[in-house]
Every structure is written in structure tokens, then in C-alpha cells.
């Protein structure tokens, strides 16, 4: 299967599933999302194993899932913060104690503890922002009506659409005009070009403006900002998507593997599918709050 076919297949299958689970909300979304986060942490630890660091999976994998479950339970940043911080602190302390108990000074304790905590945060904390995004319209009174079940879906759709449209724009521009041109990060991902990079930003910017046009009737508070800030938001999400993609590529190149796993046969692992989203989802949360604050 070609790379283009993989991208199209993932988008066609993933978008309805994600939006369907988001519409159901609550534990219908939280349970599969937490399982996804746990498997993502497992894949991150698999990459570390390839280079001789052996994270403590029985600590980090449940922590990644718990971070997401807490986000569904307390889907606002203020309500979540003390519990999420407690999980991160507890994970750090438990990993440190276990490293002292079983690894000793010769068992790479610092990389062990660091990667254990990072793996949980990398997938778990990032996906926690999906419940946060779903809660934003009601929590911040952004909707035109007192209750609008579609508004949360529209908010979640912004980072998803900006990521996938930016990625598709980068792919088409890179394969059409980027061959033989300057590489964006030749030592990390040799196929990525600067042409594709700028196309990702342009695709994200166009997505931001188009998204605002679609949602303005349901989210009038956001519409008050006008199209220019949302073009900037879309471009920043396109940038975050590229950085997230490169970050995971860096981890895989260090480990000497093509894919983070085989969770999706023929399509790679969980991290291969959410590499960009681990940055665009949290970024969209902060950017939406910021644009309303500044309007």
C-alpha cells in the first residue's frame, strides 16, 4: 500500500470513529482513549528498549491510562490539575523507588526513571486534552444556545482537521514540488522538504479559516475574533503537527526502526498515528482560550 493510500485510509476510518466516540463522550470516549494512551506509552518504551534503556512499564503504562481517565472525570484544566500533577509525581517517585530496588547504580537508573515518566506524559497527558476540548464550549459559555451537543465535536474537529489537512498538503506539495529541493530535517526524516513544511502551514491556515466559517453560527464567541487569528491558529497547528511528526521520527531513528509498532497492520503503531496530534491537540486548547481572551 502506498503512503498516500495509508494516509487516506487512516483519515477515512479514524475521523468518524473519533467524532462518534466524542459525541457519546464520557466513559464511552475515556475508556478506549485511555487504552490508546497506554499502548502509546508501551510503544515509547519499546523504542527505548532498542537502545538499552528499560523503562518500568508496570508503572508508566497504567499512569498514561490514568491521566486520560482523570481527564474524563475532571474535564477542565483547573479541576484536573491537582489530580494530574499527583499522578505525575506519584509516577516519578514510584519509578525512582523501583529503579533503586531493582536496577541499582549500574542499571541506568536516570534514563530508566526519565523515560518511564516521559512515556506516560507523551501519550497520556496529550490525549487528556481531548476531554478538555470537548468541555470548552459549555465550560466557557461559547455556544449560541444553552446546550449544543454538536459544539464540542466542532471544537475537537479543529486540531484533527488542521493536522490531517496540513499533513495531506505537505505530502502533495512535497511529492510534487519538493523533490530535489532543500530537505527540512535530512538527518531525522530525509523525505521531508521545506516545500512540504510551508504547505503544511498553509493547509493549516486554510483549515483554521474554513473551520471558523463552519462553526461561527454555533460558536459566536469565537467568530467575534475574525478570520485572521484563526488563520494564525491553523498555521501554528500545522507547525505543531510537523514538529510532532519529526519528534517521533527522531525517536524511531534513534531506535533503528521504521514504525513504533504494529497495532495497525500495515499502518504502524499508535504513536505513528498520533505523532502530530500529541502536540496539536494541547496546542489547540491553549490557542482557542487565548484567542477568546484577547478578543
Secondary structure, DSSP 8 states (H G I E B T S, - for coil): --HHHHHHHHHHHHHHHHHHHHHH-HHHHHHHHHHHHHHHHHHHHHHHHTTT----HHHHHHHHHHHHHHHHHS-SHHHHHHHHHHHHHHHHHHHHHHHHHHT-TTS-HHHHHHHHHHHHIIIIIHHHHHHHHHHHHHHTT-SSSS--TTHHHHHHHHHHHHHHHHHHHHHHHHHHH-TTS-EEETTTEEEEEHHHHHHHHHHHHHHHHHHHHHHTTT-HHHHTT-HHHHHHHHHHHHHHHHHHHHHHHHHHHHHT-SSS--SBTTTB-HHHHHTTHHHHHHHHHHHHHHHHHH-
